[in-house]
């Protein structure tokens, strides 16, 4: 790596805000011998451009010896962030590669078939005459040979050990604040009838909480999976469903073998947690340092990790298996005026599970009054769970303002989000899990409401284990991180502006308890927080000029009805059971 090139590699014609100083600081951090540099840059500071400049410092082919890695990777957990990179003309030298299921076959009669279910995946020894033109294999070949390859974190981790995507000189991870949590999610093993094709062929023992018993079950399950996989591999031509089963068995074998080996390795830092229910068995890792070593840290010689919310350097490093002494932190100041990104206190009580029945009607009334104050401006409400979303919508309907409100389910979230953003009317979007990776610049949204402190689910055994160990600072820091991410959704440029309304008293508790981990620029927002003057509720005025939104609101509520109880069960803060984010990329990569 040659950090001296960092400014000449900056892709924009001029710097914005604190970009020039940030790159100088990053250059010095790498020049001082740090292998990893954390870049804490606020929302809207142009992290993708900073990433490109850092990647441009990677060793080039002409300067490399035969065994020296060259080039750079760009990766991010968020599919939407990768989409933004793909559409940025200043980053046109990034070559993107996605999972196989994102591409369709080009053979006649197969043009609606994803590549992972195409004849090459179904038929043994299939020799595709147009493989050189296949969109997936073409993109993969180009990305593997180009200086800059870009992919989601899921794809990046899945290609660990690949002969195609080998070690490079530099790797930049954007939105890196959740790296430990993403690693834990990716390394979690779900064993149930829906995820294990041979479930009916095994006797499922009682392994709840018993890691060694789970490892023994994993050993036996591997043998059954291998037997069935060998049967499928011996078939000359598989159906699409059989090909899917074969691939899942291979994936499952790898997951189970990894768990069994790691759980018995006394030198491994990973702690495994085993939960069992009527649904099946979930095997979850805590502190997956070894997993990250293999899937991330072995993939490059130098790393830059970018995020607005790496709040505590030492805690972050411990969580991802890095030595803080070998990691530098570069703080990028916020250059957006604090008056353009105000916080408003409209709290009406706590939204914990036990107190929500009393608080939520008051929160709904506040939301309606905020709608009225912003009668000609689009807004978003961060509901935190589908249970809260459903009940909030019901209350808004009782108040006579739901005609301006759009909701979504986990299945149609992307379509409803796109429809909301495309609408020319000042609609209000009741969202779930959209505090991150959402760009609402300009008139896309001028206001938002945080109606629930985004605490982690205390019903999750990993969270419970950490709290039993007294890790309350981690718990409140995690909530603060999500709040800061949410606050950045509606202010994306120096001349942009947007208001954030805080409706849950517990958010104020987070501000107090996690104050020492709060970036200075966000602390300034908290210090300037005021209580706004809201108009007395007039339903007609709150609906503004929006007639009833033409979408399946009733269907939305029916689809999620019954799910609400699961969303909130076992979570004192009402966060609900976590489901894999639909924004996470697919795993199929070969």
Backbone torsions as a table, in degrees:
resi	resn	phi	psi	omega
1	UNK	NA	139.2	178.2
2	UNK	-121.8	89.0	-176.7
3	UNK	-61.3	-20.0	-178.0
4	UNK	-62.6	-19.7	-177.7
5	UNK	-85.0	-0.7	-165.2
6	UNK	-60.6	-38.2	-178.5
7	UNK	-74.4	-39.0	179.6
8	UNK	-69.8	-18.7	178.8
9	UNK	-89.4	-5.3	178.2
10	UNK	-63.3	126.1	-168.2
11	UNK	-82.6	-15.5	-177.0
12	UNK	-87.8	155.6	179.8
13	UNK	-68.9	-20.4	178.9
14	UNK	-152.5	162.1	179.3
15	UNK	-85.4	155.2	175.8
16	UNK	-126.1	139.0	176.5
17	UNK	59.6	-126.4	-175.4
18	UNK	-101.5	20.1	-175.1
19	UNK	-61.8	-42.1	-176.8
20	UNK	-62.9	-47.1	179.5
21	UNK	-66.0	-37.4	179.3
22	UNK	-60.4	-44.1	179.9
23	UNK	-66.9	-36.5	176.5
24	UNK	-63.1	-41.2	179.2
25	UNK	-66.8	-39.9	177.7
26	UNK	-65.0	-42.0	178.2
27	UNK	-57.2	-45.9	-178.5
28	UNK	-67.9	-35.3	-179.6
29	UNK	-64.7	-42.9	177.1
30	UNK	-70.9	-39.4	-179.6
31	UNK	-63.3	-26.7	178.6
32	UNK	-77.2	-1.2	175.5
33	UNK	100.2	6.2	177.6
34	UNK	-74.2	133.2	177.5
35	UNK	-84.7	-22.0	-179.4
36	UNK	-130.1	131.6	176.9
37	UNK	-124.4	123.8	173.4
38	UNK	-89.8	127.3	179.1
39	UNK	-113.1	105.4	-179.4
40	UNK	-92.6	98.2	-173.2
41	UNK	-122.1	126.9	-177.1
42	UNK	-62.8	160.1	174.5
43	UNK	-54.6	134.5	178.4
44	UNK	88.9	3.9	-178.8
45	UNK	-87.3	1.7	177.0
46	UNK	79.2	48.9	-175.8
47	UNK	-62.9	-33.0	-179.3
48	UNK	-64.6	-35.6	178.4
49	UNK	-71.8	-37.7	174.3
50	UNK	-61.8	-41.2	179.4
51	UNK	-60.0	-43.9	-179.1
52	UNK	-63.3	-39.9	179.0
53	UNK	-64.1	-41.0	178.6
54	UNK	-65.9	-42.6	179.4
55	UNK	-62.9	-32.0	-179.9
56	UNK	-65.8	-13.5	178.3
57	UNK	-85.2	-3.3	-177.2
58	UNK	-64.3	151.3	177.8
59	UNK	-57.5	135.8	180.0
60	UNK	-102.2	161.0	-173.8
61	UNK	-56.4	-41.1	-177.7
62	UNK	-67.1	-19.0	-178.9
63	UNK	-102.6	3.1	-171.3
64	UNK	-104.3	147.5	169.7
65	UNK	-82.0	174.7	-176.5
66	UNK	-58.2	-32.5	-176.5
67	UNK	-102.1	2.4	-176.4
68	UNK	-82.7	129.9	175.0
69	UNK	-70.6	146.9	-180.0
70	UNK	-129.6	167.5	174.5
71	UNK	75.8	-175.5	-173.6
72	UNK	-145.1	152.7	172.3
73	UNK	-107.5	145.3	166.2
74	UNK	-120.2	128.0	178.9
75	UNK	-143.2	153.0	-179.0
76	UNK	-151.6	146.1	177.8
77	UNK	-67.9	-21.7	-169.2
78	UNK	-99.2	123.2	176.7
79	UNK	-60.2	-39.7	-178.5
80	UNK	-63.7	-34.7	177.4
81	UNK	-66.2	-39.3	177.4
82	UNK	-65.7	-37.2	176.5
83	UNK	-62.7	-39.5	177.9
84	UNK	-62.8	-42.1	178.1
85	UNK	-62.0	-42.5	-177.6
86	UNK	-63.5	-29.3	-176.9
87	UNK	-93.5	0.8	-176.7
88	UNK	-91.6	115.1	-178.6
89	UNK	-61.8	-26.9	-179.6
90	UNK	-73.8	-10.7	-179.2
91	UNK	-117.5	32.4	-175.2
92	UNK	-68.2	-16.2	179.0
93	UNK	-87.1	2.8	170.0
94	UNK	-78.7	130.3	173.2
95	UNK	-103.8	115.9	-176.3
96	UNK	-87.6	142.9	172.6
97	UNK	-134.7	137.0	-179.7
98	UNK	-123.4	174.3	178.4
99	UNK	-66.0	158.5	-175.1
100	UNK	-56.0	-37.7	-174.5
101	UNK	-67.9	-9.4	177.1
102	UNK	-85.0	-3.7	-178.5
103	UNK	-119.6	150.1	177.1
104	UNK	-113.1	150.6	-179.3
105	UNK	-66.9	149.6	179.9
106	UNK	-105.5	2.2	178.2
107	UNK	-69.1	148.6	174.8
108	UNK	-56.4	140.9	179.8
109	UNK	69.1	4.8	179.8
110	UNK	-126.2	12.7	-170.0
111	UNK	-74.5	-6.5	172.3
112	UNK	-104.8	7.3	-176.5
113	UNK	-96.2	125.4	174.2
114	UNK	-60.5	150.2	-176.9
115	UNK	-59.8	-31.7	-179.2
116	UNK	-72.9	-4.9	175.8
117	UNK	-125.1	14.4	-179.5
118	UNK	-74.2	171.1	179.9
119	UNK	-53.7	-33.2	179.5
120	UNK	-65.0	-24.0	177.9
121	UNK	-92.8	-18.5	-175.0
122	UNK	-99.3	-29.4	-171.6
123	UNK	-110.4	130.5	-178.9
124	UNK	-68.8	130.7	177.8
125	UNK	69.9	18.7	-178.0
126	UNK	-65.1	129.1	179.8
127	UNK	-108.5	100.7	-175.9
128	UNK	-78.6	124.1	-177.9
129	UNK	-74.1	-16.4	-177.4
130	UNK	-119.3	24.1	-178.2
131	UNK	-58.8	-32.6	-179.8
132	UNK	-66.0	-18.8	177.8
133	UNK	-105.2	-2.1	179.9
134	UNK	-59.0	127.8	-175.7
135	UNK	-59.8	-36.6	179.9
136	UNK	-71.7	-53.9	-175.8
137	UNK	-67.2	-28.4	175.0
138	UNK	-67.2	-48.5	178.7
139	UNK	-61.7	-39.6	-179.4
140	UNK	-64.5	-43.2	-179.7
141	UNK	-64.3	-41.2	-179.4
142	UNK	-68.3	-45.6	-178.9
143	UNK	-61.8	-37.2	-178.6
144	UNK	-70.9	-22.4	-177.7
145	UNK	-101.9	-16.9	-179.4
146	UNK	-76.5	158.2	-179.3
147	UNK	-65.5	-35.1	-177.5
148	UNK	-123.6	115.2	176.4
149	UNK	-110.5	134.9	-177.6
150	UNK	-122.2	138.0	-177.5
151	UNK	-161.7	165.2	175.1
152	UNK	-72.0	160.7	178.9
153	UNK	-63.2	-35.1	178.1
154	UNK	-59.9	-48.3	179.6
155	UNK	-65.0	-42.4	-179.6
156	UNK	-59.3	-47.9	179.7
157	UNK	-64.4	-38.9	-176.1
158	UNK	-67.8	-25.2	-178.5
159	UNK	-90.2	10.1	176.8
160	UNK	-58.3	131.6	-178.2
161	UNK	83.7	0.4	-178.8
162	UNK	-70.5	142.9	173.9
163	UNK	-76.8	-14.1	-178.5
164	UNK	-86.5	-50.1	-178.7
165	UNK	-107.1	88.3	-175.5
166	UNK	-88.5	-178.4	178.5
167	UNK	-59.7	136.3	175.6
168	UNK	-117.5	174.5	-176.4
169	UNK	-75.2	-39.9	-173.9
170	UNK	-132.7	142.6	172.3
171	UNK	-133.4	129.5	174.8
172	UNK	-110.4	126.0	176.4
173	UNK	-110.7	112.9	178.9
174	UNK	-88.9	152.5	-175.9
175	UNK	51.9	50.2	-170.8
176	UNK	-84.7	-2.2	-174.3
177	UNK	-60.1	-30.0	-177.8
178	UNK	-99.9	22.9	-174.4
179	UNK	-57.5	-45.0	-179.2
180	UNK	-63.4	-42.8	-179.0
181	UNK	-67.4	-39.6	177.8
182	UNK	-64.5	-40.9	178.4
183	UNK	-62.3	-41.9	177.8
184	UNK	-62.7	-39.9	-179.7
185	UNK	-66.9	-45.7	-178.7
186	UNK	-65.3	-32.1	-177.3
187	UNK	-87.9	-4.1	177.6
188	UNK	-70.5	137.6	-178.4
189	UNK	-111.4	120.1	-180.0
190	UNK	-103.3	119.2	-179.8
191	UNK	-116.4	110.2	-177.3
192	UNK	-159.1	169.5	177.3
193	UNK	-56.1	-31.4	-178.1
194	UNK	-76.3	-25.1	-173.8
195	UNK	-110.1	-12.8	-178.7
196	UNK	-117.8	106.5	-176.5
197	UNK	-59.7	-25.9	-176.7
198	UNK	-104.1	22.3	-175.2
199	UNK	-55.3	-40.1	-177.2
200	UNK	-71.8	-11.4	-178.1
201	UNK	-95.2	1.3	-177.5
202	UNK	-122.8	151.8	172.0
203	UNK	-90.9	119.3	-175.8
204	UNK	-90.1	114.0	-178.8
205	UNK	-82.4	173.6	173.7
206	UNK	-84.5	108.7	-177.5
207	UNK	-122.5	8.5	-173.9
208	UNK	-54.8	117.8	177.6
209	UNK	79.3	-5.1	-175.8
210	UNK	-106.9	100.8	-174.7
211	UNK	-66.7	-42.3	-178.9
212	UNK	-66.3	-39.6	176.3
213	UNK	-62.7	-39.0	177.3
214	UNK	-65.0	-38.0	178.2
215	UNK	-64.9	-39.9	177.2
216	UNK	-64.7	-40.9	176.7
217	UNK	-63.1	-39.4	177.7
218	UNK	-59.9	-41.7	178.8
219	UNK	-58.7	-47.6	-178.0
220	UNK	-68.9	-36.7	179.8
221	UNK	-67.2	-35.9	176.6
222	UNK	-58.6	-43.2	-178.9
223	UNK	-62.5	-42.3	178.9
224	UNK	-66.6	-41.4	179.1
225	UNK	-63.3	-42.5	-179.4
226	UNK	-64.4	-39.1	178.9
227	UNK	-62.7	-46.2	179.6
228	UNK	-68.4	-38.6	179.1
229	UNK	-62.9	-42.5	179.4
230	UNK	-61.4	-36.7	176.0
231	UNK	-59.7	-45.7	-177.6
232	UNK	-69.2	-39.2	179.3
233	UNK	-62.7	-29.4	-179.1
234	UNK	-79.1	-7.3	179.6
235	UNK	-84.2	134.3	-177.1
236	UNK	-66.3	-40.6	-178.7
237	UNK	-139.0	124.5	-178.8
238	UNK	-102.2	155.3	168.3
239	UNK	-76.9	167.9	178.6
240	UNK	-60.4	-38.2	179.7
241	UNK	-67.3	-39.9	177.9
242	UNK	-67.1	-37.1	176.4
243	UNK	-64.3	-39.5	177.3
244	UNK	-63.5	-41.0	178.8
245	UNK	-64.3	-45.3	178.2
246	UNK	-57.6	-45.8	-178.6
247	UNK	-66.0	-39.7	179.0
248	UNK	-65.9	-39.0	178.2
249	UNK	-62.7	-42.6	178.8
250	UNK	-63.5	-42.4	178.2
251	UNK	-62.9	-43.8	-177.8
252	UNK	-65.5	-39.8	178.4
253	UNK	-59.4	-45.3	179.0
254	UNK	-62.4	-42.5	-179.7
255	UNK	-63.6	-45.6	-176.8
256	UNK	-68.4	-40.5	179.2
257	UNK	-65.2	-39.3	178.3
258	UNK	-62.2	-47.2	179.9
259	UNK	-61.3	-48.1	-177.4
260	UNK	-60.4	-43.1	-179.6
261	UNK	-67.5	-47.1	-175.4
262	UNK	-68.1	-39.3	-177.4
263	UNK	-65.4	-23.4	-179.6
264	UNK	-98.0	-0.3	179.5
265	UNK	-90.0	107.2	-175.4
266	UNK	-68.5	-14.8	178.9
267	UNK	-92.4	-7.6	179.4
268	UNK	-72.3	138.9	178.5
269	UNK	-82.1	-8.0	-176.2
270	UNK	-74.4	132.7	170.9
271	UNK	-105.7	127.9	-178.4
272	UNK	-101.4	141.0	178.4
273	UNK	-121.8	131.4	-177.3
274	UNK	-117.2	121.5	177.3
275	UNK	-116.3	140.4	178.1
276	UNK	-133.2	139.3	178.5
277	UNK	-144.8	-176.3	176.7
278	UNK	-61.9	-27.3	-179.3
279	UNK	-71.2	-35.3	-177.5
280	UNK	155.9	-151.1	-176.5
281	UNK	-123.8	135.8	175.0
282	UNK	-121.7	125.8	-179.9
283	UNK	-112.3	115.7	-171.1
284	UNK	-123.0	137.0	177.6
285	UNK	-92.7	150.1	168.8
286	UNK	-119.6	141.7	-179.6
287	UNK	53.6	59.7	-173.9
288	UNK	-78.4	59.9	-177.2
289	UNK	-61.2	-44.1	-177.7
290	UNK	-64.6	-39.3	178.0
291	UNK	-61.8	-45.4	179.0
292	UNK	-67.1	-34.4	178.3
293	UNK	-58.5	-45.3	-177.6
294	UNK	-73.5	-43.1	-171.9
295	UNK	-88.0	-20.4	-176.3
296	UNK	-126.5	-62.8	-168.1
297	UNK	-67.4	-23.2	176.0
298	UNK	-82.7	-0.2	-171.3
299	UNK	-92.8	-9.3	-179.7
300	UNK	-158.0	166.2	179.5
301	UNK	-93.8	-27.4	178.2
302	UNK	-132.3	145.0	-178.3
303	UNK	-132.0	141.8	167.6
304	UNK	-121.9	124.2	-179.0
305	UNK	-112.1	117.8	-172.8
306	UNK	-110.2	137.5	175.5
307	UNK	-173.5	156.2	172.4
308	UNK	-82.5	-16.1	-167.0
309	UNK	-131.9	41.6	163.4
310	UNK	-84.1	92.7	-163.7
311	UNK	-82.2	-32.4	-177.3
312	UNK	-135.4	110.6	-174.0
313	UNK	-57.8	-50.1	-175.4
314	UNK	-63.2	-44.1	-179.3
315	UNK	-65.9	-41.4	178.6
316	UNK	-61.5	-46.3	-178.5
317	UNK	-62.3	-42.5	177.9
318	UNK	-60.4	-38.6	-176.6
319	UNK	-70.0	-24.3	-177.6
320	UNK	-112.1	6.6	174.6
321	UNK	82.4	28.1	178.1
322	UNK	-108.6	150.4	174.9
323	UNK	-86.5	115.9	-178.0
324	UNK	-56.1	-26.0	-179.6
325	UNK	-67.5	-22.2	-178.6
326	UNK	-104.5	13.7	-176.9
327	UNK	-124.3	132.3	177.5
328	UNK	-103.4	148.1	177.0
329	UNK	-116.1	124.9	175.7
330	UNK	-110.4	118.9	178.9
331	UNK	-96.5	125.4	178.0
332	UNK	-103.8	122.8	-178.3
333	UNK	-70.0	157.3	176.4
334	UNK	-84.8	128.7	-178.7
335	UNK	-106.5	4.5	176.4
336	UNK	-85.7	132.8	-179.8
337	UNK	-56.3	136.5	-177.2
338	UNK	-64.1	-28.0	178.9
339	UNK	-69.6	-17.0	177.6
340	UNK	-84.0	-11.1	-176.0
341	UNK	-131.4	55.8	-174.0
342	UNK	-72.3	149.4	168.3
343	UNK	-104.8	139.2	178.8
344	UNK	-123.8	135.1	179.2
345	UNK	-90.6	107.2	175.5
346	UNK	-123.1	31.4	-175.4
347	UNK	-62.4	144.5	-179.5
348	UNK	-132.2	18.2	-177.6
349	UNK	128.8	-177.8	-178.7
350	UNK	-90.9	145.2	179.6
351	UNK	-104.8	27.4	173.4
352	UNK	-64.8	164.0	-176.0
353	UNK	-58.1	-39.8	-176.4
354	UNK	-75.0	-25.7	-174.0
355	UNK	-107.0	-1.8	-172.3
356	UNK	-66.2	-35.8	-178.1
357	UNK	-56.7	-36.5	-179.2
358	UNK	-81.5	-35.4	-173.1
359	UNK	-83.0	-37.5	-170.4
360	UNK	-60.4	-40.4	176.0
361	UNK	-59.1	-36.2	178.5
362	UNK	-70.4	-37.7	176.5
363	UNK	-63.2	-41.6	179.0
364	UNK	-60.5	-41.5	178.9
365	UNK	-64.5	-39.7	177.2
366	UNK	-63.2	-44.0	178.8
367	UNK	-59.2	-42.9	179.5
368	UNK	-62.8	-39.5	179.1
369	UNK	-70.2	-35.2	174.8
370	UNK	-65.8	-40.0	175.4
371	UNK	-57.4	-41.6	-179.4
372	UNK	-67.2	-40.2	179.1
373	UNK	-63.1	-35.4	179.9
374	UNK	-108.6	55.0	-171.2
375	UNK	-65.3	-21.4	-179.2
376	UNK	-116.7	19.9	-178.4
377	UNK	-128.0	141.4	-179.7
378	UNK	-75.1	144.2	-179.8
379	UNK	-142.4	165.9	179.3
380	UNK	-133.0	142.2	177.8
381	UNK	-117.0	121.7	179.1
382	UNK	-86.9	106.4	-172.2
383	UNK	-89.7	-19.2	176.8
384	UNK	77.9	-39.2	178.8
385	UNK	-144.3	158.9	177.8
386	UNK	-68.5	-29.3	176.5
387	UNK	-62.9	-43.9	177.6
388	UNK	-67.3	-41.7	-179.6
389	UNK	-57.9	-46.2	-177.8
390	UNK	-62.9	-46.7	-177.5
391	UNK	-70.0	-36.5	177.5
392	UNK	-64.1	-42.4	177.5
393	UNK	-60.8	-41.4	178.8
394	UNK	-61.0	-43.6	179.5
395	UNK	-65.6	-39.7	178.3
396	UNK	-65.7	-32.8	176.7
397	UNK	-66.7	-41.0	177.6
398	UNK	-63.6	-31.4	179.4
399	UNK	-81.2	-6.7	176.4
400	UNK	82.8	20.7	-177.1
401	UNK	-119.4	4.0	-174.2
402	UNK	-68.9	-14.8	179.2
403	UNK	-63.6	-17.5	179.1
404	UNK	-97.3	0.5	-168.8
405	UNK	-106.1	136.5	175.8
406	UNK	-115.2	139.7	177.1
407	UNK	-122.4	-179.3	177.4
408	UNK	-152.1	164.0	171.0
409	UNK	-110.7	177.0	176.5
410	UNK	-68.1	-22.7	-178.4
411	UNK	-84.5	-34.5	-174.3
412	UNK	-111.4	16.7	-172.7
413	UNK	-58.1	-42.8	-177.4
414	UNK	-66.8	-42.6	179.5
415	UNK	-64.6	-43.1	180.0
416	UNK	-68.9	-37.1	176.7
417	UNK	-62.1	-45.5	179.5
418	UNK	-63.1	-40.9	179.9
419	UNK	-64.9	-41.2	177.9
420	UNK	-63.0	-45.2	-178.9
421	UNK	-67.3	-29.9	-178.3
422	UNK	-83.0	-15.8	-176.5
423	UNK	-66.5	141.8	177.1
424	UNK	-90.3	-1.4	-179.2
425	UNK	-99.3	156.4	-178.3
426	UNK	-78.5	65.4	-178.0
427	UNK	-74.8	160.2	177.9
428	UNK	-116.5	129.4	-174.7
429	UNK	-109.0	118.2	174.0
430	UNK	-87.3	104.9	-171.0
431	UNK	-107.5	157.8	174.7
432	UNK	-129.3	126.9	177.9
433	UNK	57.6	47.8	175.6
434	UNK	-124.0	28.5	179.7
435	UNK	-74.9	-14.4	-177.8
436	UNK	-125.0	160.5	171.4
437	UNK	55.4	36.3	178.1
438	UNK	-130.6	118.6	-177.6
439	UNK	-100.9	109.1	-179.6
440	UNK	-115.8	55.9	-177.2
441	UNK	-69.0	146.9	174.3
442	UNK	64.1	-136.7	-174.4
443	UNK	-77.2	-1.1	175.7
444	UNK	-58.7	-33.0	173.5
445	UNK	-163.6	129.6	178.6
446	UNK	-108.6	-6.4	180.0
447	UNK	-155.6	158.9	178.2
448	UNK	-152.6	157.2	177.9
449	UNK	-124.3	128.4	170.9
450	UNK	-97.1	102.9	-171.2
451	UNK	-97.2	0.4	178.9
452	UNK	-153.0	130.4	174.1
453	UNK	-61.1	125.6	-172.0
454	UNK	-81.8	61.1	177.2
455	UNK	-69.3	149.9	173.7
456	UNK	-68.1	156.2	-176.2
457	UNK	-72.3	112.2	-179.8
458	UNK	-70.7	-9.8	174.0
459	UNK	-80.0	-12.5	175.8
460	UNK	-74.1	129.3	-174.1
461	UNK	-63.4	-29.5	177.7
462	UNK	-68.4	-43.1	177.9
463	UNK	-63.5	-46.2	-179.7
464	UNK	-59.5	-41.7	179.9
465	UNK	-62.0	-42.6	-179.5
466	UNK	-66.8	-38.2	179.1
467	UNK	-70.4	-33.8	173.8
468	UNK	-61.2	-31.4	178.0
469	UNK	-83.6	2.9	176.6
470	UNK	83.0	21.5	-176.7
471	UNK	-86.3	54.6	-178.9
472	UNK	-71.7	-29.9	176.8
473	UNK	-62.5	-40.8	176.6
474	UNK	-61.7	-41.3	-177.4
475	UNK	-62.4	-48.4	-179.5
476	UNK	-73.2	-33.0	177.1
477	UNK	-64.2	-38.1	178.0
478	UNK	-62.9	-41.9	178.2
479	UNK	-66.1	-43.1	179.1
480	UNK	-59.7	-41.7	-179.4
481	UNK	-57.4	-44.8	-179.5
482	UNK	-68.9	-36.7	178.1
483	UNK	-63.7	-43.8	179.1
484	UNK	-63.6	-41.6	176.8
485	UNK	-59.5	-45.0	-179.7
486	UNK	-61.8	-41.7	-177.7
487	UNK	-62.1	-23.8	-179.3
488	UNK	-85.6	-0.6	-175.6
489	UNK	-69.4	-32.2	-169.5
490	UNK	-107.2	3.8	177.0
491	UNK	-131.2	105.4	-167.9
492	UNK	-120.0	-2.0	-177.9
493	UNK	-151.0	162.1	-177.2
494	UNK	-58.5	-31.1	-179.1
495	UNK	-100.8	7.7	177.0
496	UNK	-83.5	160.4	177.0
497	UNK	-150.4	149.8	179.1
498	UNK	-171.3	144.4	-176.3
499	UNK	-102.0	142.1	176.3
500	UNK	-118.9	120.5	-178.5
501	UNK	-102.2	129.6	-179.6
502	UNK	-102.1	116.7	-173.2
503	UNK	-107.6	-7.2	-176.3
504	UNK	-111.9	125.2	178.1
505	UNK	-56.0	-30.5	-177.5
506	UNK	-64.8	-24.9	176.1
507	UNK	-64.1	-38.9	177.2
508	UNK	-64.3	-34.7	174.7
509	UNK	-62.8	-40.4	178.2
510	UNK	-61.9	-44.7	179.2
511	UNK	-57.8	-39.5	-178.4
512	UNK	-73.6	-46.1	-173.7
513	UNK	-74.9	-28.5	-177.3
514	UNK	-108.1	20.5	-175.4
515	UNK	-57.4	-39.9	-176.1
516	UNK	-66.8	-19.9	178.7
517	UNK	-98.1	5.9	-174.9
518	UNK	-84.4	127.5	174.8
519	UNK	-58.6	148.1	-176.6
520	UNK	-58.0	-38.8	-176.5
521	UNK	-68.6	-30.7	176.6
522	UNK	-81.2	-33.8	175.3
523	UNK	-57.8	-35.6	177.5
524	UNK	-62.9	-38.3	176.9
525	UNK	-64.6	-44.0	-179.6
526	UNK	-63.1	-42.4	-179.2
527	UNK	-64.5	-29.0	-179.1
528	UNK	-90.9	1.4	-176.3
529	UNK	-62.8	135.4	-179.7
530	UNK	-130.6	170.9	173.9
531	UNK	-97.9	119.6	-173.9
532	UNK	-81.8	160.7	170.9
533	UNK	-88.1	115.3	178.9
534	UNK	-108.5	144.9	-179.1
535	UNK	-70.6	154.8	171.5
536	UNK	-64.1	142.8	-170.7
537	UNK	-64.5	126.9	171.6
538	UNK	-130.8	105.8	-172.0
539	UNK	-57.1	-41.4	-179.0
540	UNK	-63.5	-41.2	178.6
541	UNK	-68.0	-36.3	180.0
542	UNK	-67.4	-30.9	177.7
543	UNK	-76.0	-16.6	-179.5
544	UNK	49.9	-138.7	-176.9
545	UNK	-93.1	18.3	-177.2
546	UNK	-96.1	119.2	170.3
547	UNK	-75.7	173.9	179.8
548	UNK	-52.9	130.2	-179.6
549	UNK	-66.7	131.7	-176.8
550	UNK	-86.1	82.6	172.6
551	UNK	-156.4	168.8	-168.8
552	UNK	-81.2	70.0	179.2
553	UNK	-61.2	-44.8	-178.6
554	UNK	-63.3	-42.6	177.5
555	UNK	-61.4	-40.1	178.3
556	UNK	-57.5	-47.0	-176.9
557	UNK	-67.4	-38.6	-179.8
558	UNK	-68.1	-36.6	179.9
559	UNK	-62.3	-39.4	-176.4
560	UNK	-93.5	-8.5	179.2
561	UNK	-67.4	135.7	-173.8
562	UNK	95.5	-28.6	175.3
563	UNK	-79.3	-26.5	-173.1
564	UNK	-57.9	-40.8	-179.8
565	UNK	-60.7	-40.0	179.1
566	UNK	-69.4	-33.2	179.4
567	UNK	-59.6	-37.7	-171.3
568	UNK	-101.7	-14.7	-173.3
569	UNK	-63.5	136.1	174.0
570	UNK	73.1	10.8	-178.1
571	UNK	-122.0	107.0	-177.0
572	UNK	-63.1	-24.8	-179.5
573	UNK	-98.6	4.6	173.3
574	UNK	78.4	13.9	-177.2
575	UNK	-73.1	-33.5	176.2
576	UNK	87.5	169.2	-178.5
577	UNK	-69.2	130.2	-177.8
578	UNK	-72.9	136.5	169.5
579	UNK	-116.9	153.0	-179.4
580	UNK	-59.7	134.7	-177.2
581	UNK	-65.4	131.6	176.3
582	UNK	-63.6	-14.1	178.2
583	UNK	-81.8	-11.4	178.3
584	UNK	-71.0	140.4	-177.4
585	UNK	-75.4	164.2	177.7
586	UNK	-75.7	163.9	-174.4
587	UNK	-95.6	-19.4	-172.4
588	UNK	-67.6	126.7	-170.6
589	UNK	-136.9	-18.6	-171.0
590	UNK	-67.8	NA	NA
